[in-house]
């Protein structure tokens, strides 16, 4: 029996996620932006929280950990980088580690850049990538603690995953990401199709997530920094992909 995944809003624009193993009844929350919506989702499904898998230390991803830990006595898994202070941690996870959630297996990828401690969780059997604030639909996270080459390397780690994997990211930023991406690739057919889809979804008050990684590879300009046409569009023909990525991110910061 395959895993069940539930998505719901938290805070102002965060996503909350639960992934549930029907065979063992184990349930993990990917991050914990705030406790209330997570508890409501668990009660709605009749599930009990067994694990919290934390991607990075920012408050809008760990704000609900203490309350959930107290209520459910769940295991808290966090990045191995202890320089980032995260409370209530039971297990530290590093590149290549595999975290068990009941019978489900989450492979850990270190994806620093947004923060130095950022990790992503890959459930290969479920074809699910939880990338938090490293990769968004048609976007990527701001580079607060790392460097642009570091963030580009992290995006490449995610880009090599199969096209049929679903991306579950940390925030509902897709519409604003598309607005920027169209300034770089106005003639990208995949991007224009995604723009139409997102306009429809948002008009119906539906989330734009999950999205297929294969679609992101065609439409997400931040995954396309090594495309000559993208470099040319930002007047960086012949420059390294990491430098082109840095220019894209700088432009997005100012948009």
C-alpha positions in Angstrom: 0.0 0.0 0.0 1.4 3.3 -1.0 1.9 6.3 1.3 -0.7 8.9 1.7 0.3 12.6 1.5 -1.7 15.5 2.7 -1.0 19.2 2.0 -2.5 22.1 3.8 -1.8 25.8 4.4 0.1 27.1 7.5 1.0 30.6 8.6 0.5 33.1 5.7 2.0 31.2 2.7 3.7 28.1 4.1 2.7 24.6 3.2 2.2 21.9 5.9 2.7 18.3 4.8 1.9 14.9 6.4 3.1 11.6 4.9 1.4 8.5 6.3 2.3 4.8 6.0 -1.0 2.9 6.1 0.8 -0.4 6.9 2.4 0.7 10.1 0.2 3.8 10.9 3.4 5.9 11.1 2.9 9.6 10.2 5.6 12.2 9.6 5.2 16.0 9.4 7.7 17.6 7.0 8.7 20.6 9.0 6.3 22.2 11.5 5.5 25.8 10.6 2.8 25.9 13.4 1.1 23.3 15.4 -2.6 24.1 15.0 -3.1 23.2 11.3 -1.0 20.1 11.7 -3.0 18.9 14.6 -6.3 19.6 12.7 -5.0 17.6 9.7 -4.0 14.7 11.9 -7.4 14.6 13.6 -9.2 15.0 10.3 -7.4 11.9 9.0 -7.4 9.9 12.3 -3.6 9.7 12.2 -1.1 10.0 15.1 2.1 11.9 14.6 5.2 9.7 15.0 7.9 11.9 13.4 8.8 15.4 12.4 11.4 15.7 9.6 12.9 19.2 9.8 14.6 20.7 6.7 16.2 23.8 8.2 16.2 26.1 11.3 14.1 29.0 10.2 11.2 29.8 12.5 8.5 29.4 9.9 9.6 25.7 9.6 10.2 24.8 13.2 7.6 27.0 15.1 5.3 24.2 15.9 7.9 21.5 16.9 7.8 22.0 20.7 4.0 21.8 21.0 3.8 18.8 18.7 6.6 17.0 20.5 4.8 17.6 23.8 1.5 16.4 22.5 2.5 13.3 20.5 5.9 12.4 22.0 7.1 12.1 18.4 10.6 11.8 17.1 12.2 14.9 15.8 14.8 14.5 13.0 16.9 17.6 12.0 19.9 18.5 9.9 23.2 17.4 11.3 24.6 21.0 11.3 24.4 21.8 15.0 25.5 25.4 14.5 21.8 26.1 13.8 20.0 25.9 17.1 17.0 23.6 16.8 15.3 22.4 20.0 13.9 19.0 20.9 16.0 17.1 18.3 16.2 13.3 18.7 18.2 12.4 15.6 20.5 14.3 13.3 20.4 13.6 9.5 23.2 14.1 7.0 23.8 13.5 3.3 23.0 9.9 2.3 21.3 8.9 5.5 18.0 7.1 5.2 15.3 7.9 7.7 12.6 5.3 8.4 9.0 6.5 8.9 7.3 3.2 9.6 7.9 1.3 6.4 8.6 4.4 4.4 12.2 5.4 3.6 13.3 9.0 3.3 16.7 9.6 1.7 18.5 12.8 3.0 20.1 15.2 0.6 22.1 18.1 1.9 21.0 21.1 0.0 22.7 24.2 1.5 22.4 27.7 0.2 19.2 29.1 1.6 20.7 28.1 5.0 23.8 26.2 5.6 22.0 23.4 7.4 19.2 22.9 4.8 18.4 19.3 3.8 15.8 17.9 1.5 13.9 14.5 2.0 13.5 12.1 -1.0 10.9 9.3 -0.7 12.1 7.3 -3.7 9.3 4.7 -3.6 6.7 7.4 -3.4 8.4 9.5 -6.1 8.2 12.5 -3.7 10.7 15.3 -3.1 10.2 17.6 -0.1 12.6 20.4 -0.9 11.3 23.1 1.5 13.0 26.4 0.7 15.7 25.1 -1.7 13.5 24.6 -4.7 10.1 26.2 -5.4 7.9 25.8 -8.3 9.4 28.1 -11.0 11.7 29.5 -8.3 14.3 28.8 -5.6 14.9 30.1 -2.1 16.8 33.3 -1.3 20.5 32.6 -0.6 20.7 33.8 3.0 23.6 31.9 4.5 25.4 30.1 1.6 26.9 31.2 -1.7 25.4 31.2 -5.2 27.7 28.3 -6.3 26.6 26.4 -3.3 22.9 26.9 -4.0 23.4 26.0 -7.7 25.1 22.8 -6.6 22.1 22.0 -4.4 19.7 22.6 -7.2 21.7 20.3 -9.4 21.3 17.5 -6.7 17.6 17.9 -7.1 17.5 18.3 -10.9 19.0 14.8 -11.4 16.0 13.2 -9.8 13.5 11.6 -12.2 11.0 13.7 -14.1 8.0 11.8 -12.6 8.9 12.8 -9.1 6.6 15.3 -7.4 8.0 18.4 -5.9 6.6 19.5 -2.5 8.1 22.9 -1.5 7.9 25.1 1.5 5.8 28.1 0.2 3.1 29.1 -2.2 5.2 31.5 -4.2 4.5 30.1 -7.7 2.6 33.1 -9.1 5.2 35.6 -8.2 8.0 33.3 -9.4 6.3 33.0 -12.8 6.0 36.8 -13.1 9.8 37.0 -12.7 10.6 34.0 -14.9 8.7 35.5 -17.8 11.0 38.5 -17.8 13.9 36.1 -18.5 12.2 33.6 -20.8 9.1 35.2 -22.3 8.9 32.7 -25.1 9.3 29.5 -23.1 6.3 27.5 -24.0 6.4 25.3 -20.9 6.6 28.4 -18.7 3.7 30.0 -20.5 1.6 26.8 -20.0 2.5 26.7 -16.4 1.5 30.4 -16.0 -2.0 29.6 -17.4 -2.3 26.6 -15.1 -1.3 28.6 -12.0 -3.7 31.5 -12.9 -6.5 28.9 -13.0 -5.5 27.2 -9.8 -5.2 30.4 -7.8 -8.5 31.7 -9.1 -10.1 28.6 -7.7 -8.1 29.0 -4.5 -6.2 25.8 -5.0 -2.6 25.1 -4.3 -0.1 25.1 -7.2 1.8 22.2 -5.5 2.7 19.4 -6.1 4.3 19.8 -9.5 6.3 17.3 -11.5 10.1 17.7 -11.6 10.1 17.1 -15.3 7.9 20.2 -15.8 10.1 22.2 -13.5 13.2 21.3 -15.5 11.5 22.8 -18.6 10.0 25.9 -17.0 11.9 26.9 -13.9 14.6 29.4 -15.0 16.7 28.7 -11.9 17.1 25.1 -12.9 18.1 26.3 -16.4 21.1 28.5 -15.6 23.3 26.3 -17.7 21.1 26.8 -20.8 22.9 29.1 -23.3 19.6 30.9 -24.1 19.1 31.8 -20.4 22.7 33.1 -20.1 22.2 35.1 -23.3 18.9 36.6 -22.0 20.7 38.1 -18.9 23.7 39.2 -21.1 26.0 36.6 -19.6 26.8 34.5 -22.7 29.8 32.2 -22.0 29.7 32.7 -18.2 29.6 29.8 -15.8 26.2 28.4 -14.8 26.8 29.3 -11.2 27.5 32.9 -12.2 24.4 33.0 -14.4 22.4 31.5 -11.5 23.7 34.2 -9.2 22.6 36.9 -11.6 19.2 35.4 -11.8 18.8 35.3 -8.1 20.0 38.9 -7.7 17.4 40.0 -10.2 14.7 38.1 -8.5 15.7 39.6 -5.2 15.1 43.1 -6.7 11.9 42.2 -8.5 
